Amino acid sequence: MEHYVKADFEYLNAFMQIYGVALSKSSKREDIRYFHERIQFILHDEIHPHHNFCDYIGVGYDELQGHPLPPTADHYVKHMMYHAHTGTLAETISALLPCPWTYLEIGERLVKAYQPEKDHPFYKWITFYAEAGSTTHQMRKQLDHLAAEAPPEEQIRIKDAFRKSCQLELAFWEMAYTCEEWPSKRTVSNQ
């Protein structure tokens, strides 16, 4: 869990930056408001699931901040940043969407399978993500609208960004499970 929280903290920092890029590409006030609210959500609300894990493992949340991203998380962030900086708003959203969508699916499935009570050690984490449906549905609706209006070549890029983010989302969970690290942590010198 410690490895997951370290990586997810930095990943969410990047996610907020990508929301900022999406905000800058928005022309409608409701889209600007939406991305601003998403940044606020991550800053003020999405820390609660991290605290749930930190409390469970007995490590302070501050101790798990500021660590370098493992290779998979680093690649995932760069993939999303690429689409945010070089693509359209629809491409940006398509690169972002698999993250909240998979967390919603995981939360809903865990609630259905285990019906956790408040004394369950991961109750806060599970219910937090199981109840994030409105955000995910709003993002999906926005992407569907933008994709329907996009020319065919952009639709291909939208699908590609989404597909790759889905694969990287799965790889992120595997990275957390295996405690993935860079092959070498030694400092490269200019010798």
ABEGO torsion letter per residue (X at the ends): XAAAAAAAAAAAAAAAAAAAAAAAABABAAAAAAAAAAAAAAAAAAAAAAAAAAAAAGBBAAAABGBBBBAAAAAAAAAAAAAAAABBAAAAAAAAAAAAAAAAAAAAAAAAAAGBBAABAAAAAAAAAAAAAAAAAAAAAAAAAAAAABBAAAAAAAAAAAAAAAAAAAAAAAAAAAGBBBABABBBBBX
